[in-house]
Structures are given as structure tokens and as C-alpha cells.
Amino acid sequence: MRKTDLSEFNNDCFSPGRGTVIRIIWYLVNAILFNSYLVLSYGLKRGLLRAFGAKIGSNVVIKPKVNIKYPWKLEVGANTWIGEGVWIDNLETVNIGSNACISQGVLILSGNHDYTKSTFDLIVKPIKINDGAWLGARSIVTQGVTIGDHAVLGVNSVSSSDLDDYWIYRGNPCQKIKERNISV
């Protein structure tokens, strides 16, 4: 039986999408202005993300302590909320629709490792969170997942597969619980 050998790990196939200088500047901006408890206007945060290549809709709310790996691989629709302590580890594109709610402490992880390979190869796949979706506090969404329109992922739940439109899921791994009915 083979063993994991991390000395053989090589992620040359991965590209962060920007040069070293831009990444360093972003890391500093992210650490000082986003992943901190500084209270800044949402408009300033939206503007900074756009300046680094993110596609950000109007009225997006970004709370303190949000960590975004690569803004140039991020799209967020209008009127979306990103809660305190959210980590968007977007090694690949993360697309968040309009009127979505990403609650505090959520992890959005577009990369992982292939545990079946001795070299522990990097796997990156895009994530799509559709309009009106709600990710409950401390939930996790993994690479390649699509969260359906108005779907709900409950508190502390883990999604490693797609969620259907208008359904509520919970657990680890998450299970379909019931339909989401939205009243006026």
C-alpha cells in the first residue's frame, strides 16, 4: 500500500490569476481592511474589491473579519450580505447571486486535495451560490458545488454536492429536510 509523500507535491498547474506584486498588495489590503475589526463603509469595501477585479453588485454588505483569497475570482450579485468571519477561499471562481445571505463564519472552499494520490494533488473547482440562497452560520461549501435558488444550508452543515432550488438542507453531510416556502 502506498503512503502519502508530500515531498512530491506540485501545484504548478494552478494559477492564482495575478502576479506576485498584486497578490502581495491584496493580502495587505485584505488583512488590514477586510479581515480585521475595522468598521469601514460597505461602499469603500465594494470599491476596493472592484479595484482588484471582483464583480460586485450594488448594495452588497460586507461585515468585518471577512477573508477573501483572490478578489479577481469573485462575483457577488446585488443586495447580498456577507457576514462576519466569512472565509472565501476562492482558488477558483466563486459566484454568489443576488439577495443571498452568507452568515457569519461560513467557509467557502473552492480547493481541496486528492487524498487518493500519494502526491496529494490540488483540486480546484468553481462554486456557484444562486440568488436568494442562505448559508447558515459556520456552514461549509466545498469545491464544485452549486447552491440552488433560494436553497438553505443550515447552521454547521456541510455541502459537498449540489443543493436543489427552494429546499432546506442540514447536517454533515447535509441532507434534504423540507421545501422552503417564502411568504410575503
N, CA, C and O atoms as a DFTB+ gen file, in Angstrom:
736 C
 N C O
     1  1       0.846      -1.181       0.000
     2  2       0.000       0.000       0.000
     3  2       0.892       1.245       0.000
     4  3       1.823       1.353       0.798
     5  1       0.596       2.170      -0.896
     6  2       1.372       3.410      -0.994
     7  2       1.041       4.338       0.160
     8  3      -0.026       4.240       0.767
     9  1       1.955       5.228       0.452
    10  2       1.775       6.227       1.503
    11  2       1.804       7.613       0.878
    12  3       2.370       7.815      -0.197
    13  1       1.193       8.554       1.561
    14  2       1.261       9.943       1.117
    15  2       2.701      10.414       1.212
    16  3       3.383      10.164       2.206
    17  1       3.158      11.098       0.169
    18  2       4.518      11.627       0.130
    19  2       4.444      13.081      -0.304
    20  3       4.472      13.386      -1.496
    21  1       4.349      13.970       0.667
    22  2       4.182      15.393       0.357
    23  2       5.420      16.023      -0.264
    24  3       5.340      17.135      -0.786
    25  1       6.575      15.338      -0.221
    26  2       7.762      15.875      -0.894
    27  2       7.566      15.876      -2.409
    28  3       8.283      16.573      -3.127
    29  1       6.605      15.104      -2.892
    30  2       6.310      15.017      -4.323
    31  2       5.201      15.979      -4.756
    32  3       4.871      16.048      -5.940
    33  1       4.621      16.729      -3.798
    34  2       3.516      17.645      -4.134
    35  2       3.990      18.716      -5.107
    36  3       5.073      19.280      -4.952
    37  1       3.164      18.988      -6.109
    38  2       3.484      20.006      -7.100
    39  2       2.166      20.596      -7.595
    40  3       1.331      19.884      -8.152
    41  1       1.987      21.884      -7.391
    42  2       0.758      22.529      -7.872
    43  2       1.047      23.509      -8.999
    44  3       0.390      24.545      -9.104
    45  1       2.024      23.191      -9.843
    46  2       2.367      24.054     -10.973
    47  2       1.200      24.278     -11.928
    48  3       1.168      25.276     -12.648
    49  1       0.249      23.360     -11.937
    50  2      -0.903      23.504     -12.827
    51  2      -1.853      24.599     -12.333
    52  3      -2.711      25.045     -13.094
    53  1      -1.720      25.045     -11.068
    54  2      -2.598      26.068     -10.503
    55  2      -2.048      27.462     -10.793
    56  3      -0.846      27.707     -10.688
    57  1      -2.953      28.371     -11.159
    58  2      -2.576      29.763     -11.363
    59  2      -3.466      30.660     -10.506
    60  3      -4.692      30.588     -10.599
    61  1      -2.854      31.507      -9.668
    62  2      -3.659      32.423      -8.862
    63  2      -4.322      33.520      -9.697
    64  3      -5.233      34.195      -9.217
    65  1      -3.879      33.701     -10.933
    66  2      -4.548      34.643     -11.820
    67  2      -3.994      36.059     -11.814
    68  3      -4.422      36.884     -12.620
    69  1      -3.072      36.356     -10.944
    70  2      -2.419      37.671     -10.906
    71  2      -0.963      37.471     -10.495
    72  3      -0.591      36.433      -9.948
    73  1      -0.155      38.482     -10.771
    74  2       1.258      38.426     -10.430
    75  2       1.503      38.576      -8.935
    76  3       0.603      38.913      -8.167
    77  1       2.737      38.319      -8.549
    78  2       3.134      38.333      -7.144
    79  2       2.912      39.693      -6.491
    80  3       2.432      39.753      -5.359
    81  1       3.243      40.773      -7.168
    82  2       3.105      42.110      -6.570
    83  2       1.637      42.414      -6.269
    84  3       1.323      42.889      -5.178
    85  1       0.749      42.155      -7.199
    86  2      -0.689      42.395      -6.984
    87  2      -1.200      41.528      -5.834
    88  3      -1.972      41.997      -4.998
    89  1      -0.772      40.266      -5.789
    90  2      -1.206      39.379      -4.699
    91  2      -0.722      39.893      -3.346
    92  3      -1.469      39.840      -2.369
    93  1       0.496      40.381      -3.270
    94  2       1.018      40.916      -2.006
    95  2       0.235      42.151      -1.587
    96  3      -0.130      42.292      -0.420
    97  1      -0.025      43.047      -2.536
    98  2      -0.817      44.251      -2.211
    99  2      -2.202      43.838      -1.720
   100  3      -2.692      44.375      -0.726
   101  1      -2.846      42.874      -2.420
   102  2      -4.166      42.423      -1.980
   103  2      -4.104      41.813      -0.585
   104  3      -4.963      42.100       0.248
   105  1      -3.112      40.983      -0.317
   106  2      -3.002      40.355       1.011
   107  2      -2.932      41.412       2.103
   108  3      -3.538      41.251       3.162
   109  1      -2.197      42.496       1.854
   110  2      -2.104      43.582       2.838
   111  2      -3.443      44.295       3.000
   112  3      -3.889      44.537       4.121
   113  1      -4.086      44.631       1.876
   114  2      -5.395      45.289       1.929
   115  2      -6.400      44.387       2.639
   116  3      -7.158      44.847       3.493
   117  1      -6.404      43.113       2.288
   118  2      -7.324      42.154       2.900
   119  2      -7.092      42.071       4.409
   120  3      -8.044      42.110       5.187
   121  1      -5.830      41.956       4.821
   122  2      -5.505      41.815       6.244
   123  2      -5.864      43.061       7.045
   124  3      -6.363      42.959       8.166
   125  1      -5.615      44.224       6.480
   126  2      -5.822      45.469       7.228
   127  2      -7.267      45.953       7.169
   128  3      -7.793      46.435       8.172
   129  1      -7.918      45.832       6.010
   130  2      -9.231      46.453       5.830
   131  2     -10.411      45.475       5.800
   132  3     -11.534      45.868       6.118
   133  1     -10.186      44.234       5.433
   134  2     -11.288      43.273       5.344
   135  2     -11.258      42.281       6.494
   136  3     -12.246      42.134       7.213
   137  1     -10.138      41.601       6.675
   138  2     -10.034      40.569       7.703
   139  2      -9.579      41.202       9.026
   140  3      -8.613      40.757       9.645
   141  1     -10.287      42.229       9.434
   142  2      -9.995      42.944      10.674
   143  2     -11.312      43.434      11.261
   144  3     -12.372      43.315      10.645
   145  1     -11.221      43.986      12.462
   146  2     -12.423      44.526      13.095
   147  2     -12.625      46.011      12.795
   148  3     -13.481      46.647      13.410
   149  1     -11.863      46.570      11.873
   150  2     -12.103      47.948      11.466
   151  2     -13.512      48.061      10.881
   152  3     -13.942      47.212      10.100
   153  1     -14.202      49.094      11.261
   154  2     -15.543      49.318      10.736
   155  2     -15.419      50.327       9.592
   156  3     -15.208      51.522       9.800
   157  1     -15.560      49.795       8.381
   158  2     -15.462      50.620       7.175
   159  2     -16.802      50.625       6.463
   160  3     -17.625      49.731       6.657
   161  1     -17.010      51.629       5.648
   162  2     -18.270      51.682       4.902
   163  2     -18.323      50.532       3.893
   164  3     -17.304      50.118       3.340
   165  1     -19.523      50.038       3.675
   166  2     -19.710      48.971       2.693
   167  2     -19.317      49.450       1.301
   168  3     -18.778      48.686       0.501
   169  1     -19.590      50.714       1.022
   170  2     -19.231      51.278      -0.278
   171  2     -17.726      51.243      -0.518
   172  3     -17.282      50.934      -1.624
   173  1     -16.936      51.558       0.511
   174  2     -15.480      51.504       0.388
   175  2     -15.028      50.066       0.123
   176  3     -14.175      49.833      -0.733
   177  1     -15.589      49.116       0.845
   178  2     -15.214      47.715       0.637
   179  2     -15.587      47.248      -0.771
   180  3     -14.804      46.570      -1.436
   181  1     -16.788      47.618      -1.216
   182  2     -17.190      47.241      -2.589
   183  2     -16.222      47.843      -3.603
   184  3     -15.806      47.171      -4.547
   185  1     -15.867      49.108      -3.405
   186  2     -14.945      49.788      -4.319
   187  2     -13.569      49.141      -4.349
   188  3     -12.985      48.978      -5.420
   189  1     -13.054      48.776      -3.202
   190  2     -11.746      48.112      -3.148
   191  2     -11.786      46.760      -3.857
   192  3     -10.873      46.421      -4.610
   193  1     -12.844      45.993      -3.617
   194  2     -12.956      44.700      -4.303
   195  2     -13.017      44.886      -5.811
   196  3     -12.372      44.147      -6.555
   197  1     -13.785      45.864      -6.264
   198  2     -13.866      46.133      -7.710
   199  2     -12.502      46.543      -8.264
   200  3     -12.132      46.141      -9.367
   201  1     -11.753      47.344      -7.498
   202  2     -10.428      47.790      -7.937
   203  2      -9.475      46.608      -8.130
   204  3      -8.553      46.676      -8.943
   205  1      -9.698      45.539      -7.389
   206  2      -8.868      44.341      -7.523
   207  2      -9.493      43.303      -8.459
   208  3      -9.022      42.167      -8.522
   209  1     -10.546      43.682      -9.183
   210  2     -11.082      42.813     -10.229
   211  2     -12.331      42.033      -9.886
   212  3     -12.829      41.287     -10.729
   213  1     -12.859      42.175      -8.674
   214  2     -14.103      41.481      -8.325
   215  2     -15.269      42.136      -9.056
   216  3     -15.233      43.331      -9.349
   217  1     -16.291      41.359      -9.344
   218  2     -17.534      41.877      -9.902
   219  2     -18.526      41.917      -8.756
   220  3     -19.005      40.876      -8.307
   221  1     -18.838      43.125      -8.278
   222  2     -19.652      43.313      -7.083
   223  2     -20.880      44.136      -7.435
   224  3     -20.760      45.235      -7.978
   225  1     -22.061      43.610      -7.126
   226  2     -23.310      44.312      -7.378
   227  2     -23.544      45.442      -6.388
   228  3     -22.758      45.652      -5.464
   229  1     -24.627      46.158      -6.594
   230  2     -24.963      47.278      -5.710
   231  2     -25.501      46.773      -4.375
   232  3     -26.069      45.684      -4.288
   233  1     -25.313      47.573      -3.353
   234  2     -25.844      47.323      -2.007
   235  2     -25.335      46.040      -1.358
   236  3     -26.008      45.499      -0.481
   237  1     -24.177      45.540      -1.759
   238  2     -23.597      44.362      -1.110
   239  2     -23.075      44.787       0.258
   240  3     -22.383      45.798       0.378
   241  1     -23.408      44.016       1.283
   242  2     -22.980      44.264       2.655
   243  2     -21.843      43.298       2.984
   244  3     -21.991      42.085       2.836
   245  1     -20.720      43.833       3.425
   246  2     -19.568      43.016       3.793
   247  2     -19.170      43.395       5.219
   248  3     -18.642      44.480       5.460
   249  1     -19.426      42.503       6.143
   250  2     -19.150      42.735       7.562
   251  2     -17.652      42.623       7.865
   252  3     -16.879      42.248       6.984
   253  1     -17.227      42.943       9.099
   254  2     -15.811      42.812       9.475
   255  2     -15.349      41.355       9.493
   256  3     -16.159      40.428       9.525
   257  1     -14.025      41.177       9.471
   258  2     -13.346      39.884       9.579
   259  2     -13.649      38.945       8.421
   260  3     -13.620      37.726       8.592
   261  1     -13.941      39.496       7.239
   262  2     -14.153      38.679       6.041
   263  2     -12.797      38.484       5.359
   264  3     -12.059      39.446       5.142
   265  1     -12.482      37.252       5.031
   266  2     -11.218      36.908       4.396
   267  2     -11.495      36.423       2.981
   268  3     -12.195      35.429       2.786
   269  1     -10.946      37.123       1.995
   270  2     -11.155      36.776       0.583
   271  2      -9.794      36.497      -0.033
   272  3      -8.929      37.372      -0.058
   273  1      -9.601      35.279      -0.532
   274  2      -8.299      34.883      -1.086
   275  2      -7.932      35.694      -2.326
   276  3      -6.895      36.357      -2.351
   277  1      -8.787      35.641      -3.364
   278  2      -8.492      36.304      -4.633
   279  2      -9.733      37.061      -5.121
   280  3     -10.641      36.439      -5.673
   281  1      -9.797      38.367      -4.934
   282  2     -10.993      39.105      -5.356
   283  2     -11.260      39.013      -6.853
   284  3     -12.415      39.096      -7.270
   285  1     -10.241      38.847      -7.659
   286  2     -10.423      38.744      -9.111
   287  2     -11.106      37.443      -9.512
   288  3     -11.427      37.254     -10.685
   289  1     -11.331      36.547      -8.562
   290  2     -12.075      35.303      -8.823
   291  2     -13.396      35.299      -8.050
   292  3     -13.909      34.240      -7.687
   293  1     -13.943      36.499      -7.801
   294  2     -15.168      36.628      -7.013
   295  2     -16.202      37.452      -7.759
   296  3     -15.895      38.514      -8.299
   297  1     -17.442      36.948      -7.785
   298  2     -18.589      37.678      -8.319
   299  2     -19.702      37.626      -7.276
   300  3     -20.039      36.558      -6.764
   301  1     -20.272      38.801      -6.966
   302  2     -21.345      38.887      -5.970
   303  2     -22.454      39.761      -6.541
   304  3     -22.198      40.883      -6.980
   305  1     -23.683      39.254      -6.537
   306  2     -24.822      39.996      -7.051
   307  2     -25.324      41.048      -6.068
   308  3     -24.859      41.134      -4.931
   309  1     -26.271      41.833      -6.527
   310  2     -26.822      42.951      -5.750
   311  2     -27.535      42.476      -4.489
   312  3     -28.111      41.389      -4.451
   313  1     -27.482      43.313      -3.464
   314  2     -28.229      43.129      -2.212
   315  2     -27.836      41.875      -1.435
   316  3     -28.636      41.367      -0.649
   317  1     -26.641      41.377      -1.636
   318  2     -26.174      40.188      -0.923
   319  2     -25.462      40.597       0.354
   320  3     -24.799      41.633       0.402
   321  1     -25.604      39.778       1.389
   322  2     -24.953      40.015       2.679
   323  2     -23.862      38.979       2.887
   324  3     -24.079      37.783       2.691
   325  1     -22.684      39.450       3.286
   326  2     -21.575      38.571       3.640
   327  2     -21.238      38.860       5.090
   328  3     -20.755      39.944       5.417
   329  1     -21.491      37.892       5.962
   330  2     -21.417      38.081       7.404
   331  2     -20.009      38.055       7.974
   332  3     -19.042      37.706       7.297
   333  1     -19.929      38.431       9.219
   334  2     -18.667      38.499       9.944
   335  2     -17.977      37.142       9.987
   336  3     -18.607      36.114      10.235
   337  1     -16.680      37.160       9.744
   338  2     -15.880      35.948       9.848
   339  2     -16.011      34.979       8.688
   340  3     -15.562      33.838       8.796
   341  1     -16.608      35.396       7.586
   342  2     -16.719      34.526       6.408
   343  2     -15.334      34.393       5.762
   344  3     -14.585      35.364       5.668
   345  1     -15.015      33.191       5.327
   346  2     -13.762      32.951       4.602
   347  2     -14.102      32.429       3.219
   348  3     -14.628      31.327       3.067
   349  1     -13.793      33.244       2.202
   350  2     -13.990      32.851       0.814
   351  2     -12.611      32.450       0.280
   352  3     -11.828      33.298      -0.149
   353  1     -12.334      31.165       0.315
   354  2     -11.047      30.624      -0.128
   355  2     -11.197      30.224      -1.587
   356  3     -11.291      29.045      -1.927
   357  1     -11.216      31.242      -2.437
   358  2     -11.559      31.041      -3.841
   359  2     -10.323      30.870      -4.722
   360  3      -9.876      31.802      -5.392
   361  1      -9.790      29.661      -4.700
   362  2      -8.717      29.307      -5.616
   363  2      -9.257      29.230      -7.051
   364  3      -8.504      29.344      -8.018
   365  1     -10.559      29.036      -7.163
   366  2     -11.279      29.048      -8.430
   367  2     -12.450      30.017      -8.252
   368  3     -12.708      30.466      -7.135
   369  1     -13.151      30.340      -9.315
   370  2     -14.231      31.323      -9.278
   371  2     -15.319      30.952      -8.274
   372  3     -15.788      29.815      -8.234
   373  1     -15.711      31.937      -7.466
   374  2     -16.878      31.825      -6.598
   375  2     -17.867      32.876      -7.067
   376  3     -17.565      34.069      -7.090
   377  1     -19.058      32.412      -7.441
   378  2     -20.106      33.300      -7.922
   379  2     -21.261      33.230      -6.930
   380  3     -21.859      32.173      -6.732
   381  1     -21.568      34.373      -6.306
   382  2     -22.663      34.477      -5.343
   383  2     -23.734      35.350      -5.977
   384  3     -23.448      36.477      -6.380
   385  1     -24.945      34.859      -6.071
   386  2     -26.020      35.583      -6.732
   387  2     -26.520      36.771      -5.930
   388  3     -25.925      37.150      -4.921
   389  1     -27.606      37.348      -6.385
   390  2     -28.243      38.489      -5.726
   391  2     -29.123      38.024      -4.573
   392  3     -29.653      36.913      -4.586
   393  1     -29.269      38.888      -3.584
   394  2     -30.150      38.644      -2.437
   395  2     -29.814      37.369      -1.678
   396  3     -30.689      36.750      -1.072
   397  1     -28.546      36.979      -1.711
   398  2     -28.079      35.814      -0.962
   399  2     -27.604      36.275       0.408
   400  3     -27.223      37.432       0.586
   401  1     -27.628      35.368       1.367
   402  2     -27.152      35.658       2.721
   403  2     -26.089      34.626       3.083
   404  3     -26.372      33.432       3.181
   405  1     -24.882      35.099       3.276
   406  2     -23.771      34.252       3.693
   407  2     -23.524      34.606       5.161
   408  3     -22.887      35.618       5.453
   409  1     -24.019      33.785       6.080
   410  2     -23.993      34.102       7.513
   411  2     -22.582      34.002       8.097
   412  3     -21.651      33.529       7.445
   413  1     -22.454      34.456       9.327
   414  2     -21.157      34.549       9.988
   415  2     -20.461      33.191      10.085
   416  3     -21.073      32.158      10.359
   417  1     -19.146      33.251       9.845
   418  2     -18.315      32.066       9.993
   419  2     -18.394      31.041       8.884
   420  3     -17.825      29.957       9.018
   421  1     -19.078      31.341       7.792
   422  2     -19.194      30.393       6.681
   423  2     -17.832      30.219       5.999
   424  3     -17.075      31.178       5.850
   425  1     -17.535      28.985       5.591
   426  2     -16.343      28.681       4.799
   427  2     -16.776      28.296       3.397
   428  3     -17.582      27.384       3.215
   429  1     -16.240      28.991       2.410
   430  2     -16.493      28.677       1.005
   431  2     -15.142      28.259       0.434
   432  3     -14.249      29.089       0.256
   433  1     -15.002      26.972       0.149
   434  2     -13.697      26.377      -0.160
   435  2     -13.685      25.785      -1.567
   436  3     -14.194      24.685      -1.783
   437  1     -13.108      26.504      -2.516
   438  2     -13.112      26.021      -3.895
   439  2     -11.928      25.114      -4.208
   440  3     -11.776      24.672      -5.347
   441  1     -11.100      24.835      -3.232
   442  2      -9.967      23.941      -3.439
   443  2      -9.889      22.873      -2.367
   444  3     -10.390      23.045      -1.255
   445  1      -9.255      21.775      -2.719
   446  2      -9.049      20.674      -1.792
   447  2      -7.891      19.840      -2.329
   448  3      -7.236      20.238      -3.292
   449  1      -7.637      18.704      -1.723
   450  2      -6.563      17.826      -2.184
   451  2      -7.122      16.448      -2.480
   452  3      -8.089      16.003      -1.861
   453  1      -6.496      15.782      -3.436
   454  2      -6.895      14.429      -3.816
   455  2      -6.216      13.442      -2.877
   456  3      -5.040      13.119      -3.045
   457  1      -6.954      12.974      -1.902
   458  2      -6.405      12.072      -0.892
   459  2      -6.120      10.671      -1.441
   460  3      -5.503       9.853      -0.760
   461  1      -6.572      10.391      -2.680
   462  2      -6.308       9.080      -3.271
   463  2      -4.947       9.025      -3.962
   464  3      -4.496       7.949      -4.354
   465  1      -4.297      10.165      -4.113
   466  2      -2.996      10.228      -4.778
   467  2      -1.896      10.400      -3.733
   468  3      -2.052      11.169      -2.784
   469  1      -0.812       9.702      -3.902
   470  2       0.294       9.816      -2.956
   471  2       0.860      11.230      -2.944
   472  3       1.439      11.661      -1.946
   473  1       0.694      11.957      -4.054
   474  2       1.222      13.324      -4.168
   475  2       0.257      14.382      -3.654
   476  3       0.589      15.567      -3.649
   477  1      -0.956      13.964      -3.213
   478  2      -1.918      14.880      -2.590
   479  2      -2.239      16.058      -3.515
   480  3      -2.273      17.208      -3.078
   481  1      -2.474      15.757      -4.803
   482  2      -2.676      16.785      -5.827
   483  2      -3.781      17.770      -5.457
   484  3      -4.768      17.415      -4.813
   485  1      -3.588      19.008      -5.878
   486  2      -4.574      20.062      -5.662
   487  2      -5.741      19.883      -6.621
   488  3      -5.549      19.603      -7.805
   489  1      -6.962      20.047      -6.096
   490  2      -8.187      20.002      -6.905
   491  2      -8.886      21.346      -6.704
   492  3      -9.169      21.731      -5.570
   493  1      -9.164      22.056      -7.788
   494  2      -9.917      23.308      -7.686
   495  2     -11.091      23.257      -8.650
   496  3     -10.956      22.840      -9.800
   497  1     -12.254      23.693      -8.154
   498  2     -13.464      23.746      -8.970
   499  2     -14.270      24.960      -8.544
   500  3     -14.252      25.331      -7.370
   501  1     -14.980      25.588      -9.481
   502  2     -15.785      26.771      -9.138
   503  2     -16.962      26.428      -8.232
   504  3     -17.416      25.285      -8.180
   505  1     -17.442      27.437      -7.527
   506  2     -18.618      27.331      -6.666
   507  2     -19.625      28.360      -7.125
   508  3     -19.264      29.497      -7.429
   509  1     -20.893      27.967      -7.177
   510  2     -21.968      28.890      -7.544
   511  2     -23.028      28.858      -6.451
   512  3     -23.576      27.805      -6.125
   513  1     -23.305      30.025      -5.896
   514  2     -24.348      30.190      -4.877
   515  2     -25.405      31.078      -5.522
   516  3     -25.168      32.263      -5.756
   517  1     -26.558      30.511      -5.805
   518  2     -27.567      31.211      -6.604
   519  2     -28.367      32.244      -5.812
   520  3     -28.243      32.357      -4.593
   521  1     -29.185      32.987      -6.541
   522  2     -30.000      34.060      -5.972
   523  2     -30.829      33.566      -4.795
   524  3     -31.412      32.483      -4.840
   525  1     -30.873      34.374      -3.743
   526  2     -31.742      34.119      -2.607
   527  2     -31.306      32.984      -1.703
   528  3     -32.019      32.650      -0.757
   529  1     -30.147      32.377      -1.966
   530  2     -29.679      31.275      -1.116
   531  2     -29.252      31.825       0.241
   532  3     -28.870      32.989       0.366
   533  1     -29.326      30.961       1.256
   534  2     -28.921      31.337       2.609
   535  2     -28.026      30.240       3.152
   536  3     -28.441      29.091       3.299
   537  1     -26.776      30.622       3.450
   538  2     -25.841      29.706       4.078
   539  2     -25.813      30.048       5.562
   540  3     -25.390      31.140       5.942
   541  1     -26.262      29.116       6.402
   542  2     -26.334      29.338       7.843
   543  2     -24.950      29.466       8.463
   544  3     -23.946      29.060       7.877
   545  1     -24.922      30.037       9.656
   546  2     -23.673      30.292      10.363
   547  2     -22.810      29.034      10.438
   548  3     -23.297      27.940      10.726
   549  1     -21.523      29.219      10.173
   550  2     -20.490      28.184      10.287
   551  2     -20.728      26.991       9.360
   552  3     -20.211      25.901       9.607
   553  1     -21.503      27.190       8.300
   554  2     -21.668      26.121       7.321
   555  2     -20.471      26.128       6.368
   556  3     -19.703      27.089       6.318
   557  1     -20.331      25.041       5.619
   558  2     -19.197      24.873       4.707
   559  2     -19.708      24.442       3.343
   560  3     -20.545      23.546       3.237
   561  1     -19.194      25.091       2.296
   562  2     -19.484      24.717       0.917
   563  2     -18.151      24.356       0.271
   564  3     -17.200      25.136       0.324
   565  1     -18.080      23.162      -0.346
   566  2     -16.827      22.691      -0.921
   567  2     -16.811      22.832      -2.440
   568  3     -17.818      23.176      -3.059
   569  1     -15.651      22.560      -3.026
   570  2     -15.389      22.809      -4.440
   571  2     -16.390      22.104      -5.347
   572  3     -16.804      20.971      -5.101
   573  1     -16.766      22.829      -6.416
   574  2     -17.630      22.271      -7.441
   575  2     -19.114      22.279      -7.135
   576  3     -19.905      21.791      -7.942
   577  1     -19.518      22.820      -5.990
   578  2     -20.918      22.785      -5.565
   579  2     -21.700      23.959      -6.145
   580  3     -21.180      25.067      -6.274
   581  1     -22.954      23.697      -6.491
   582  2     -23.915      24.741      -6.835
   583  2     -25.012      24.725      -5.785
   584  3     -25.638      23.691      -5.548
   585  1     -25.243      25.864      -5.161
   586  2     -26.332      26.031      -4.199
   587  2     -27.497      26.631      -4.983
   588  3     -27.370      27.724      -5.535
   589  1     -28.622      25.932      -5.037
   590  2     -29.761      26.329      -5.851
   591  2     -30.411      27.634      -5.417
   592  3     -30.158      28.135      -4.321
   593  1     -31.252      28.176      -6.291
   594  2     -32.008      29.394      -5.986
   595  2     -32.784      29.208      -4.688
   596  3     -33.536      28.244      -4.541
   597  1     -32.602      30.122      -3.759
   598  2     -33.357      30.169      -2.503
   599  2     -33.200      28.918      -1.640
   600  3     -34.021      28.661      -0.760
   601  1     -32.145      28.140      -1.894
   602  2     -31.860      26.980      -1.048
   603  2     -31.276      27.472       0.276
   604  3     -30.709      28.562       0.346
   605  1     -31.421      26.660       1.324
   606  2     -30.896      26.980       2.649
   607  2     -29.977      25.845       3.085
   608  3     -30.342      24.671       3.015
   609  1     -28.785      26.210       3.534
   610  2     -27.861      25.263       4.149
   611  2     -27.794      25.625       5.625
   612  3     -27.316      26.705       5.972
   613  1     -28.260      24.750       6.493
   614  2     -28.406      25.045       7.914
   615  2     -27.091      25.278       8.642
   616  3     -26.009      24.999       8.124
   617  1     -27.214      25.793       9.847
   618  2     -26.085      26.084      10.726
   619  2     -25.201      24.843      10.878
   620  3     -25.695      23.738      11.099
   621  1     -23.885      25.049      10.755
   622  2     -22.877      23.987      10.924
   623  2     -23.014      22.829       9.941
   624  3     -22.492      21.745      10.201
   625  1     -23.695      23.030       8.832
   626  2     -23.877      21.964       7.849
   627  2     -22.784      22.020       6.789
   628  3     -22.151      23.057       6.591
   629  1     -22.569      20.895       6.110
   630  2     -21.529      20.795       5.091
   631  2     -22.144      20.326       3.783
   632  3     -22.819      19.298       3.734
   633  1     -21.902      21.095       2.718
   634  2     -22.379      20.727       1.392
   635  2     -21.192      20.378       0.507
   636  3     -20.354      21.227       0.205
   637  1     -21.133      19.111       0.094
   638  2     -20.113      18.694      -0.863
   639  2     -20.771      18.230      -2.163
   640  3     -20.112      17.662      -3.033
   641  1     -22.080      18.480      -2.284
   642  2     -22.805      18.215      -3.527
   643  2     -23.865      19.301      -3.701
   644  3     -24.171      20.042      -2.767
   645  1     -24.415      19.383      -4.899
   646  2     -25.358      20.452      -5.245
   647  2     -26.620      20.408      -4.388
   648  3     -27.072      19.341      -3.974
   649  1     -27.181      21.598      -4.130
   650  2     -28.449      21.732      -3.408
   651  2     -29.521      22.200      -4.383
   652  3     -29.279      23.100      -5.188
   653  1     -30.686      21.605      -4.317
   654  2     -31.792      21.947      -5.212
   655  2     -32.439      23.276      -4.835
   656  3     -32.403      23.692      -3.677
   657  1     -33.030      23.933      -5.831
   658  2     -33.761      25.184      -5.613
   659  2     -34.849      24.995      -4.554
   660  3     -35.529      23.969      -4.526
   661  1     -35.003      25.992      -3.688
   662  2     -36.106      26.061      -2.718
   663  2     -36.181      24.856      -1.763
   664  3     -37.274      24.447      -1.372
   665  1     -35.034      24.294      -1.391
   666  2     -35.011      23.217      -0.400
   667  2     -34.116      23.614       0.754
   668  3     -33.166      24.377       0.577
   669  1     -34.413      23.101       1.934
   670  2     -33.633      23.329       3.143
   671  2     -32.829      22.064       3.429
   672  3     -33.367      20.957       3.416
   673  1     -31.549      22.241       3.686
   674  2     -30.631      21.133       3.962
   675  2     -29.962      21.367       5.310
   676  3     -29.767      22.504       5.738
   677  1     -29.611      20.249       5.978
   678  2     -28.842      20.396       7.211
   679  2     -28.089      19.098       7.483
   680  3     -28.481      18.022       7.031
   681  1     -26.995      19.232       8.236
   682  2     -26.204      18.082       8.640
   683  2     -24.859      18.008       7.949
   684  3     -24.516      18.853       7.122
   685  1     -24.093      16.965       8.309
   686  2     -22.780      16.726       7.726
   687  2     -22.634      15.231       7.459
   688  3     -22.427      14.450       8.388
   689  1     -22.743      14.827       6.178
   690  2     -23.052      15.656       5.020
   691  2     -24.509      16.116       5.061
   692  3     -25.361      15.464       5.664
   693  1     -24.772      17.226       4.423
   694  2     -26.134      17.772       4.508
   695  2     -27.140      16.855       3.817
   696  3     -26.843      16.187       2.826
   697  1     -28.333      16.856       4.384
   698  2     -29.448      16.071       3.864
   699  2     -30.622      17.005       3.573
   700  3     -30.814      18.007       4.262
   701  1     -31.390      16.674       2.564
   702  2     -32.570      17.452       2.208
   703  2     -33.617      17.259       3.307
   704  3     -33.981      16.125       3.621
   705  1     -34.108      18.366       3.898
   706  2     -35.039      18.303       5.019
   707  2     -36.474      18.591       4.586
   708  3     -37.370      17.769       4.780
   709  1     -36.678      19.759       4.002
   710  2     -38.032      20.120       3.558
   711  2     -37.950      21.275       2.570
   712  3     -36.913      21.924       2.433
   713  1     -39.052      21.516       1.892
   714  2     -39.118      22.631       0.949
   715  2     -39.109      23.954       1.688
   716  3     -39.617      24.062       2.804
   717  1     -38.525      24.961       1.051
   718  2     -38.545      26.304       1.596
   719  2     -39.702      27.062       0.954
   720  3     -39.732      27.259      -0.261
   721  1     -40.643      27.481       1.776
   722  2     -41.773      28.276       1.310
   723  2     -41.562      29.694       1.820
   724  3     -41.463      29.919       3.027
   725  1     -41.495      30.636       0.910
   726  2     -41.272      32.038       1.271
   727  2     -42.595      32.782       1.164
   728  3     -43.204      32.840       0.096
   729  1     -43.034      33.352       2.291
   730  2     -44.285      34.112       2.275
   731  2     -43.995      35.596       2.114
   732  3     -42.857      36.040       2.268
   733  1     -45.017      36.340       1.809
   734  2     -44.878      37.779       1.596
   735  2     -44.840      38.499       2.922
   736  3     -44.726      39.724       2.956
